[in-house]
Amino acid sequence: MVEAREKLFGALLKKLHQLNEALDKASIAEYVELFRNPKRLLYLNFLAGISRGFGIAVGFTAVGAVFLYLLGKAAALNLPVIGHFIAEIARIVESELRRLP
């Protein structure tokens, strides 16, 4: 009976040790500490939002520049559909510029 209890106790200690290692790997303590300090949580979320916004702006600029570059190359090929499309855009831009004081 004592031997069975020791085996059970040893198994429980082993499981407890495994659970402790799993929690350490998951960094649960850092998350709990973060939620205990709301100012730090807001600050980190603010920085994350600024970073995301900056990344989106840079990415959109890069993709837009590539698109405009390719559109310019396509216009240089004098394709009828694309040429008409670019002429329409130019007409819209000109009419908007005339409206400005």
C-alpha positions in Angstrom: 0.0 0.0 0.0 2.8 2.4 0.9 4.6 1.5 -2.4 1.4 2.2 -4.4 1.2 5.7 -2.7 4.8 6.4 -3.5 4.3 5.4 -7.1 1.2 7.6 -7.3 3.0 10.5 -5.6 6.0 10.1 -8.0 3.6 10.1 -11.0 1.9 13.2 -9.7 5.2 15.0 -9.1 6.3 14.1 -12.7 3.0 15.5 -14.1 3.3 18.6 -12.0 6.8 19.1 -13.3 5.6 18.7 -16.9 2.8 21.2 -16.3 5.3 23.6 -14.8 7.5 23.3 -17.9 4.6 23.7 -20.2 3.4 26.9 -18.5 7.0 28.3 -18.6 7.1 27.6 -22.3 3.8 29.3 -22.9 4.9 32.4 -20.9 1.7 32.5 -19.0 3.4 34.5 -16.2 4.3 37.3 -18.6 0.7 37.5 -19.8 -0.7 37.6 -16.3 1.8 40.3 -15.4 0.8 42.3 -18.5 -2.9 42.2 -17.6 -2.1 43.3 -14.0 -0.6 46.5 -15.4 -3.2 48.1 -17.7 -1.0 51.2 -18.6 1.7 48.9 -20.0 -0.9 46.9 -21.9 -2.3 50.1 -23.4 1.2 51.4 -24.2 2.2 48.1 -26.0 -1.1 48.0 -27.9 -0.6 51.6 -29.0 2.9 50.9 -30.2 1.6 47.8 -32.0 -1.1 49.9 -33.7 1.4 52.5 -34.8 3.7 49.8 -36.2 0.8 48.2 -38.1 -0.4 51.5 -39.5 3.2 52.4 -40.7 3.6 49.0 -42.2 0.3 49.3 -44.1 1.2 52.7 -45.3 4.6 51.6 -46.6 3.2 48.5 -48.2 0.4 50.3 -49.9 2.8 52.9 -51.2 5.1 50.2 -52.6 2.3 48.3 -54.2 0.8 51.5 -55.6 4.1 52.6 -57.0 4.6 49.2 -58.7 1.0 49.4 -60.1 1.5 52.9 -61.5 4.8 51.9 -63.0 3.3 48.9 -64.7 0.3 51.0 -65.8 2.8 53.5 -67.3 4.6 50.7 -69.2 1.3 49.3 -70.5 0.3 52.8 -71.6 3.6 53.1 -73.5 2.6 49.9 -75.4 -0.4 51.8 -76.8 -2.9 49.2 -76.1 -6.4 50.4 -76.9 -8.3 49.4 -73.7 -5.6 50.5 -71.4 -4.9 53.7 -73.3 -8.6 54.6 -73.1 -8.6 53.8 -69.4 -5.6 56.1 -68.8 -7.1 58.9 -70.9 -10.3 58.7 -68.8 -8.2 59.0 -65.6 -6.3 61.9 -67.0 -9.6 63.6 -68.0 -11.0 63.1 -64.5 -7.9 64.5 -62.9 -7.9 67.6 -65.2 -11.6 68.3 -64.5 -10.9 68.1 -60.7 -7.9 70.4 -61.0 -10.0 73.0 -62.8 -12.5 73.0 -59.9 -9.8 73.9 -57.4 -9.5 77.6 -56.6 
